[in-house]
C-alpha cells in the first residue's frame, strides 16, 4: 500500500456520511485496547475558533517541553495536518501502517453490522498514534458538536474548552442557540475544569453554567475586559493580558479572545508563563485570515458561517476596496455569509470548489449581485484566482467562503503571488 492508496481507503468511508453517536468508534477502539483511555487530553469544542485555540495550546505545551499531540480538522494542504506531534505532521509511512492495521478490524466490525465513518476511523487512528508515541498531552479538536462527536469517547480530560458558539450545522445540532450549546457542552466531564470563550450569546452562559454544576466542573471564563492595549495593524495583533505582552501571528480581535481562552486553559494544566507567551504568540493556521502576499495584498480565509465571515470583514476594514474570489457550500447560510464577505468588494469572482455540496458558480454569482454590482462567474477556482489577480489593478484580493476552496487553491495562490511580485 502506498500513501495515495491509504488516502483512497480512508476517503472510501465518505459514503457512510456523518452519523452522530459513539457506538462505532468505541467498538473500533476496543479492538485496539482503548488507546484513548491512556491519554492526557485537552478537549476543545465550539463553532468558531477551536482550531486557533487548539493550535495555541499545542504550541505552548510543546515549548514547555511536553510531547504534545494535536488532532484537528479539516486539513488545508496535506491530509497529514490532521494529526501532529510537536508541530510535525504524522509521517506518511506511519499513516500507511495505521491503515493496514485498522482495515481488517473495520472489516470485522462490518461483518457484525457496525460501519465506522471516515471521521471515526481517523479519530481512532489518531488516538492509536498518540498513545504509541507516549504523548504527554493530546489537544483534541471536536469534529462536529461535542456530545455525540467521535472524539467524545474521552471520559476525563485534563480540561475542556468551549470556543465561541454560533449557528452552524443546525440540521444536526439543533435550531436554537440553547440546543447547539447543549451539544457543545458534551465535552464537560465530571470533576474536570472547563474554560469558556468570554464573548457569547447571553443564553450560552446559562446553559454552560448549568452543565458545569451538573458535572461538578469548575467553570473559568476569562475577563473580557482584561486584555489591554490591543493593537491590530497590518494583519498583526498585539495586546497585554495579566501584565504579559503577546504579539500574535493571527489577526483580529476574535484572536485576542481565542488567545486568552487558550491562556486560561494552559494555566489550569500548569504550563509556565514563558512557554504560554511563546506558544500563543507563534501559533499560526493556514487559511485563517492568512496573508499570502503583502504586495500585492492577497488574503486567504476559510470562514464558512456568518460569525466567521464577520470576523474576516472586521479585519478588512482598513484595506479599502478589494476583489473577492468566493465559493460557498449550498447547505450553509449563504446570504448570511455573503453580506459580510462582500461588504466592500469592488469586484466579485464567483467560483465552485471541488466539493459536491458547493454551489454552482453561476447560481452563486446571482446571489452575489445583491451585494456587488460587478460579478463574474468562473467555474474553475484556479482560473477564478488568476482572473481576480488580473482584474485587481493592485488592490487587495480576498479568497474566501470555504476551507475547501482555500485547500484547493492555496498552493496555486502562493505560486501566483510570487509571479506577480
N, C-alpha and C positions, 0 to 999 in steps of 0.2 A: 504494500500500500504506500502511495506517495502522498504528499500534502494535499494536492488537488482532489485526490480520491477520498481523503479523510474529510475534507470540507464538503464534498459531494454527499458523503454518507450523513454527516451532521444535518445538512440542509434538506435531506430527503424527508426529515421528520416534520417539515413545514406543513405537509399535507394534513397533519393532525390538528393544526392550528394551536391556539392558546386556550387551555382548559384549566380554569381555577381549581385548586384542590391540591392536597399534599400526599394523597394516597400513592400516586405513581412514582413520584420522586423518592418517597420514603421506601417503597419496595426496591427501587434501584439502589439506593444507598445501603439498605440492609444486605443486599447481595455482596457488598464490598466492605462489610464490617463497620458501617456507620462512621465514616471518617469525620463527618460534621460535628460529631459529639466530642471530638478530641481537639477542637479548635477554639481559640480565644477570639471571639467575633465582636466587631463593632458594626451594628446593623443600621443601614441608612435608608429611610423611606422618604416619600414626598412626591410632589408633582414636578416642580422645577427646582433645580439647584442641587439635587442629590449627587450628581456626578462631580460637580465642583467641590462640594463638601467632602465627598469620599476621597477625592484626589488630595485635597489639603490635609486631611487626616493621615492618609497613607504616606504622603511625602514627609510629614513631620515625624511620624514614628520611625521612618527609615533614617532620618537624620539623627534620631535619638539612639540609633544602634540596634533597633529591633528589626528582625527579619519580618517583613510585612507583606502579606498578600493583598491584592486588590482585585475584586470581581466587579466588573462594571459592564454596562451595555447602553446603547449599541456601540459597535465599533465604527470608526470613520474610514481609516485607510487599510487596516490589516485586521483580520479576524482575531489574531492572537492578542490584540489590545485588550480583549475582554478579561484575560487572566494575566496578572503581572505579579512579580515579586521584586520588591525594592526598585520599582520602576522599570524592570526588564520584562518584556513580554515572554510568555511561555514559548520555549523553543519549539519549532515545528516538529522536530523529531519526537518531542515529548507529547505533543498533541496527537500525533500518529499512534504512539504507544497506547495512549488512553483510549482512542477509538478502537484499536484492536482488542483492548482489554474489555471494553464495555459492549461491543457489538454482539458477542454470544450471549451475554447476560440480558441484553434487550430482547433478543430472540426468545430466550427462555421465558421472559415475562410476557411477551406477545402470545406465546403458546398458552398462557394462563388467562388471556383476555385483558392483559394490562399493557397499555400502549403509551409509553412515555412520549412527551412532546420534545421538540428541539431544545427549548429553554431548560426543561427538566434534565435532559441529557447533559447539556453544557454545565448546568449547576452542579450535578453530581461529579462530573469530571474535574471541575474546579476544586471542589472540596477534597477530592482524592489527591490532586496535585499539591495543594497547600499542606495537607497533612503529611504526605510523603516527604515534603521538603522541610518539615518541622518549623513552620512559621510561628513566630511569637504572637503575632496578631494577624487577623484577616479582616479587612474592611469590605463589607458585603453590601453592595447596592441592590436594592429591590428592583425586580423587573417591572412588575405591574401591581399596584395596590399595596399589599402588605399581608393581610390576614390569610389569603389563600395563595399567595405567591410562593413559588417553589423554594425560595431562599428561606422561607419562614419555618423550615424544619429545625432551625436553631432554637434550642429551648432556653438558654440562659446566656445572652450576650453580655459582654462587659459593660456596654452602654448602647442604648437605642437612640437614634437621631431621627427627627422628623423635620424635613425641609419645608419650604413653602408649599402650601396645599391650595390647589385651584381646580377648576373644572377641566377634566380630560378623561377619556375612556368611560364616559357616563354609562354607556350600554353595559359595562361590566361592574363598575364601582358604585353606581347609584346616581340619581338625578339631582340630589341636594348636596350642599356642602357638608352637612352633618353626616350623610351616608358615606360620602367619599372619605371624610376624616376618620370615620369608624374603621373603614378598611385599612387606612394607613396606620392606624393605632394597633393593628395586629402585631407589629414588631415590639410593642410594650410587653415585657415579661415580668413575672413575679420577682420582687426584690432586686430589680435591675434598674438603674437610673435612666432617665430619658431627657434628652435635650431637644427643645422645640425652637425652630426658627422664629424670631421675635415679631415678625410682621405678618399677620394672618387676618382672615375674615373673623369677625367677632365670635361667630358660632364655633370656630375651631377650638378656641381656648377652653370653652366649657366641656366639649367632648373629650379633649385630651386630658384635662384635669380629672374628669370623672374616671377615665380608663386608668390613669395612673393611681388613683385612690383604690380602685378595684384590685390592682396588682401590687399594692404597697411599693410603688415605684416613685422614687424621688424625681420630681419634675424641675428641670432647670431651664429657665427662659432668659437668654441674655438681655441685658438692659439696652433697649434700642436707642437710648439717649447717651450711652457711654462712649461710642466711637466719636472722637474729636478730630478737628482739623482735617475733615475729609476733602481730598483734592482729586479731581478727575480731569486730567489733561492729556491730550494726545494718546488716548486709549491706555493710559496708565492710571492706577488708583493708589492713593496713599492715605493713611489715617493713623490715628493714635488710639489704642484701646488699652485700658488699665495701665497707662503710662508707658506702654511699649509701642514702638513705631513699626508699621507694616507698609511695604511697598509691593503691591500686587501686580502680577503679570496679567491678571484678568481684570476686565474693566467694568465699571458701573457700580452704582450704589447697592444694587442687589448682591454684588460680590462682597461688599463690605459686610453685609448681614450674613451671607454664607460663611464668611471668614470668622465672625465672632461666634457663630454656631459651632463651627469646627473647633475653635479655640476652647470653648467650654467643654466640649466632648473630650478633647485631648487632656484637659486638666483633670477630668474625672478618672482617666486611666493612668495618671501620674507622669505624663510626658513633661519634660523640663522646658522652661520658658525659651531658652535659646533655640532648641530644636523646633518649637512651635513657630517662632518668628521666622526661622529659615524655611521651614516647610510650607507654611501658609504663603509666604512671600514668593516662593519659587514655583508653586504649583501652577500648572497650565494645562488646558484641554484644547484639542483641536475643535474647530467649528463652534466655539462659544464666543461670539463676537471676536473672532480671530482675525488679526491684521496680517494678511498675506503679504501685502506690499504697502509701503508708505508713499511711494512715488512711482506710479500713480497709487492713490489710496484704494486698496481692494480689501473688502471685509467679507468674511465667510461666517455664516451663522446658521445653526440648525434649529432654532426655535420653531416649534410646530403647534403651539397653542397661544391664545391671546395674551396670557400672562408673560410668556417668554418673548413674544413679539413686542410687547410693550417695553420690556427691558431693553431690547435692541433699539427701539425708537428713541428711548431716552438717551442712549449712548450716541445716537446720531444727531442730536440736537445742535451740536456745534459745527457740523460739517457742511451745511448748506444743502443745495440740491444734489441728487445722486441718480445714477442709473441702477435700477433694481432688476436682478435676474431671479425669478421666483418660480417655485414648484411646490404644490401642496397636496396632501392626501385628501381625497374627497370625503373621508369619514371624519375629518376634523372640522372645527368651527372656522370654516374658510373665511367668511366675511369678518368674523371677529379678529382673525389674524391679519387680513389684508389692510384693514383700516389703520393698523399700526405699522406694518411692514412698508406700506407705500405712502405714508403720511406726507412726505416731502419729496417724492420721486419725480424727477423731470421726465424720465422715460422708463417704461417697464417692458422687459422681455419675459414673456410667459413661456414656460417650458414644461416638459414632463420627464421626471426622473424614472429610472428603471425600477418600478415597483407597481404591481397590479392594482394597488389602491390609489395610485397617483392620478390626479385629474388631468384630462386631456388639455393640451396647451391652448387650443382654440376656445374651449369652454372656459378655461381659467382666464384667458385674455378678456372675454366678455365681462367677467366679474371685476377684473382689474380696471376696466374703463369707468367704474363707479368712483375710482379714486385718482385716476390719472388720465389725462387726455391723449397721451401718446403711448400706445400699447402695441407691441409687436409679438405675435405668437411664433415660436420656433420650437418644433418638437424635440430636436436633438440638443441635450444640455450643453455639450461642448461647443456646438455651433452657436448656441444662445450666449454663452460666455464670451466667445470670440466677437460676436456682433456687438454685445454690450460694451466691450473694450473699444471697439472701433467707433461706436456712437458717442462715447463718453466725452471726448474732447478734453480730457484731463480732469473732469470732475470725478468724484468717487464712484466706484462700482460696488454694489452690495448684493451678494449672492445669498439668498435666504429662503425660508419657508419649510425646510425639511432637512433632517440629518441624512436622509437617503440622497438628496441632491448634493449635500456637502460631501458625502462619501464618494459619490460618483465623479465629482469634478475637482476635488481638492488638488490632486497631483497635477492635473492639467492646468489649473489656475496658477499654481506655483511656477510651472514651466512658462506659461504665457507672461506672467508678471516679470520674469527675468528678461524676456524678449522685448518688453515694452520700455525697459529702463534705458 
